[in-house]
């Protein structure tokens, strides 16, 4: 028949198209639309079936050549043109795939798909990130019957058996199939062993078999199996977004259909690992990274940490070797911190110093114990507690990368760079709190980063925490997480503010030394004006820390409590600390220079420029109704307080610049 259909593109070729419903998916659809017969001309081996004269038995490619030659011989070939077309190519073998209509097994999926879609719509299943819900509904709301038979060597055999007449008996096994056949033939139960059946040669689709995984591995269909009762349904499935429909949707469909329960309540979608430029890895482009090579060069922990912390739900992961190397260095930093703690404790014991029993205890530090500690110990314990809470919150929210980064920042930027350095200044006679804080904070850090870097953390925990008695289990991997539900880890917010001011003082003095190129071995005199008595006392107590970290001459360190009207010492460079509660002055003579007005202008202008940017950023947030109305009240109030402090600092620096200008004018 000749038919007209909008499927044909009149601009392509002659505008006329042959229809072969038996050998083209689109033609098959058109054939069904117009009730065309489905004719198969090809055997499974690619040869032409009998009934086509001289062409029968020929290979498909040879047949096409001879067919065209015959058309030319008969004068039926009008002309030849080169046209580009799409050909399905086998990914593994490279052969041209020939579509054929054949008998296959299908699963009716509409009802199962509706249940799986409703599970997400009714919030029984959560997809992270939720933008993938759109893809979920697209697939399930437009689903077709599922072809589950495959012509492969390996897999679950189709549970169907045939008799000599082609009758089909579907059963769990051959014995049950024979019983069904006996019933079909009207034979007695004892006669079924004599029945000869042949099982279908096809196997189930891989995704069908994989879809059974959440419950088939736990003893199903025996619902009374202990593993099934205990582990099904699960909580969270973590997988790549590229198989959301192929695997995840099938697990939900089959789980609800065969067990009556959803297989899990959360679906966490990670991205695909790509090269550092974001390109997909392939052997053709030569950008494939062998994980075994990375492990040999950088360690399994560095690779694992790089992958886990580099991920944002649903986003691809560009894997850079520079980043893996950086995380290998982080593992080395962990290792060195553990070595220092062991060395410090062993050194104290060898010196005959008795470490109190509760110093190396694994019990949580309470608010009462925290309040008794010096400022640096209160700060590091509070930061460790805050980090543990933040990590737990991030993990519960599936912000896994954020959780890993928080531990990294605590261990490297706060614990190793600041507290460990300060611990070196402690005399053994006054180090009880220091030992307690060192090993306690390290224990918390190891527990929080253990899921990301399991090997080095387990080893260090065994060598430090367990060795020195701060252990409630035999292994880190089975110990309790520091911040669990309903647990409250005390945080001294005032200590964090005061110690951050002390850190800013050290940074300011370091920057001043660098700007004036002061010899690293030279010590400087410092005069510090402090606005609060507690901060002044804390700075006095940590004078050794200033001496070590900022190369301050303790004998020429003056700490003056003065709330207002600070009189700037003559011939001194000024260091303004971020929160505005203290200022420091260093004599130009210690900076090995005479007063350079232009250099001072440059330094103060840089500080002023930085403050202006910070003020603009905070002011912009507070001017945004979305932030003011939606953010927690304490966050908004904190932003307002910070803005007021920044403006006050700006006024102070502006006044200093004006003073310099007056001095410059007087000199000229």
Secondary structure as GFF3:
##gff-version 3
##sequence-region A 1 668
A	DSSP	alpha_helix	25	33	.	.	.	ID=ss1
A	DSSP	three_ten_helix	53	55	.	.	.	ID=ss2
A	DSSP	alpha_helix	60	73	.	.	.	ID=ss3
A	DSSP	beta_strand	106	107	.	.	.	ID=ss4
A	DSSP	alpha_helix	110	121	.	.	.	ID=ss5
A	DSSP	beta_strand	126	128	.	.	.	ID=ss6
A	DSSP	three_ten_helix	130	132	.	.	.	ID=ss7
A	DSSP	alpha_helix	133	141	.	.	.	ID=ss8
A	DSSP	beta_strand	146	147	.	.	.	ID=ss9
A	DSSP	beta_strand	149	150	.	.	.	ID=ss10
A	DSSP	beta_strand	160	162	.	.	.	ID=ss11
A	DSSP	beta_strand	168	170	.	.	.	ID=ss12
A	DSSP	alpha_helix	174	185	.	.	.	ID=ss13
A	DSSP	three_ten_helix	189	194	.	.	.	ID=ss14
A	DSSP	beta_strand	198	199	.	.	.	ID=ss15
A	DSSP	beta_strand	203	204	.	.	.	ID=ss16
A	DSSP	alpha_helix	206	211	.	.	.	ID=ss17
A	DSSP	alpha_helix	213	216	.	.	.	ID=ss18
A	DSSP	alpha_helix	226	231	.	.	.	ID=ss19
A	DSSP	beta_strand	236	240	.	.	.	ID=ss20
A	DSSP	three_ten_helix	241	243	.	.	.	ID=ss21
A	DSSP	pi_helix	244	249	.	.	.	ID=ss22
A	DSSP	alpha_helix	250	259	.	.	.	ID=ss23
A	DSSP	beta_strand	266	270	.	.	.	ID=ss24
A	DSSP	beta_strand	273	275	.	.	.	ID=ss25
A	DSSP	alpha_helix	291	298	.	.	.	ID=ss26
A	DSSP	alpha_helix	300	309	.	.	.	ID=ss27
A	DSSP	beta_strand	317	319	.	.	.	ID=ss28
A	DSSP	alpha_helix	321	350	.	.	.	ID=ss29
A	DSSP	three_ten_helix	357	360	.	.	.	ID=ss30
A	DSSP	alpha_helix	367	371	.	.	.	ID=ss31
A	DSSP	alpha_helix	375	396	.	.	.	ID=ss32
A	DSSP	alpha_helix	400	409	.	.	.	ID=ss33
A	DSSP	pi_helix	410	419	.	.	.	ID=ss34
A	DSSP	alpha_helix	420	423	.	.	.	ID=ss35
A	DSSP	three_ten_helix	428	430	.	.	.	ID=ss36
A	DSSP	alpha_helix	432	449	.	.	.	ID=ss37
A	DSSP	alpha_helix	454	461	.	.	.	ID=ss38
A	DSSP	pi_helix	462	466	.	.	.	ID=ss39
A	DSSP	three_ten_helix	476	478	.	.	.	ID=ss40
A	DSSP	alpha_helix	493	515	.	.	.	ID=ss41
A	DSSP	beta_strand	524	530	.	.	.	ID=ss42
A	DSSP	alpha_helix	533	541	.	.	.	ID=ss43
A	DSSP	alpha_helix	543	550	.	.	.	ID=ss44
A	DSSP	beta_strand	552	561	.	.	.	ID=ss45
A	DSSP	beta_strand	572	576	.	.	.	ID=ss46
A	DSSP	beta_strand	582	587	.	.	.	ID=ss47
A	DSSP	alpha_helix	597	622	.	.	.	ID=ss48
A	DSSP	alpha_helix	625	630	.	.	.	ID=ss49
A	DSSP	alpha_helix	633	667	.	.	.	ID=ss50
###
